[in-house]
Amino acid sequence: MTGPTMTGPTTNNAPRRYFVDAGGRRVLIGLTPEETFEFERLDSGQVLGQGGVHEAFHGRDLWSDAGERRRLELYEKHEGAWKAWMAQSRAESRGGLNLY
């Protein structure tokens, strides 16, 4: 599997989950630059409803519910791609040697 090259320092022996794409943008593995921006915006809690007004339904914030669902969707997409990348990286670092 060829893919993004992970660059930069590591934390707790885990590589960063971002790569720099051909356009020089920092992108989460498995997401597009637009999805990365959307995920980071949702993850930071900077989501506002239209005109800053939140709709409420039975005491629940509909924007928060929709935003949280979308954030989780993007995170799951990224997490799956990151796990696949890590497994491939481990296989390549072992020289493709299958011990089973």
C-alpha positions in Angstrom: 0.0 0.0 0.0 1.5 3.3 -1.0 0.1 6.3 0.5 0.9 9.4 2.5 4.3 9.8 4.1 4.1 10.6 7.8 6.5 13.4 8.7 7.3 15.3 11.9 7.9 14.3 15.5 6.0 11.5 17.2 4.2 11.5 20.5 4.3 8.5 22.8 5.9 6.5 19.9 2.7 7.0 17.8 3.0 8.8 14.5 1.0 11.9 13.8 -2.3 11.2 12.1 -1.7 14.0 9.5 0.2 14.1 6.3 1.0 16.9 4.0 -0.7 16.5 0.6 0.6 17.6 -2.8 -0.9 21.0 -2.3 1.0 21.5 1.0 -2.1 21.1 3.1 -2.1 19.2 6.4 -4.7 16.5 6.1 -5.9 13.7 8.3 -5.2 10.2 6.9 -8.3 8.9 5.1 -10.0 12.3 4.8 -10.0 15.0 2.1 -8.7 18.4 2.9 -12.3 19.7 3.1 -13.3 16.8 5.5 -10.2 17.5 7.7 -11.2 21.2 8.0 -14.8 20.1 8.8 -13.7 17.6 11.4 -11.4 20.1 13.1 -14.1 22.7 13.2 -16.6 20.2 14.6 -14.1 18.8 17.1 -13.2 22.3 18.4 -16.9 23.0 19.1 -17.0 26.1 16.8 -20.2 25.1 15.1 -23.0 27.6 15.1 -26.5 27.3 13.7 -27.7 29.5 11.0 -27.2 33.1 12.1 -25.9 31.8 15.4 -29.4 30.6 16.4 -29.8 27.0 17.6 -33.0 25.1 17.1 -34.2 23.2 20.1 -36.4 20.2 20.2 -37.5 18.9 23.6 -34.5 20.6 25.3 -31.9 19.2 22.8 -29.7 21.2 20.6 -30.3 19.9 17.1 -27.1 21.5 15.7 -25.0 19.8 18.4 -26.7 16.4 17.7 -26.1 16.7 13.9 -22.6 18.1 14.4 -21.7 15.3 16.8 -23.0 12.6 14.4 -21.0 14.2 11.5 -17.8 14.5 13.7 -18.1 10.8 14.6 -18.7 9.8 11.0 -15.5 11.6 9.9 -13.6 10.3 12.9 -14.6 6.7 12.1 -13.5 7.2 8.4 -10.2 8.6 9.6 -9.7 5.9 12.3 -10.3 3.1 9.8 -7.8 4.5 7.3 -5.2 5.2 10.0 -5.4 1.6 11.4 -5.0 0.3 7.9 -2.0 2.6 7.3 -0.5 1.5 10.6 -0.9 -2.2 9.8 0.7 -1.7 6.4 3.5 0.3 8.0 4.2 -2.5 10.5 4.1 -5.1 7.7 6.6 -3.1 5.6 8.9 -2.6 8.6 9.0 -6.3 9.1 10.1 -6.7 5.5 6.8 -8.3 4.6 7.8 -11.4 6.7 4.7 -13.3 7.6 5.2 -15.2 10.9 2.0 -17.2 10.8 
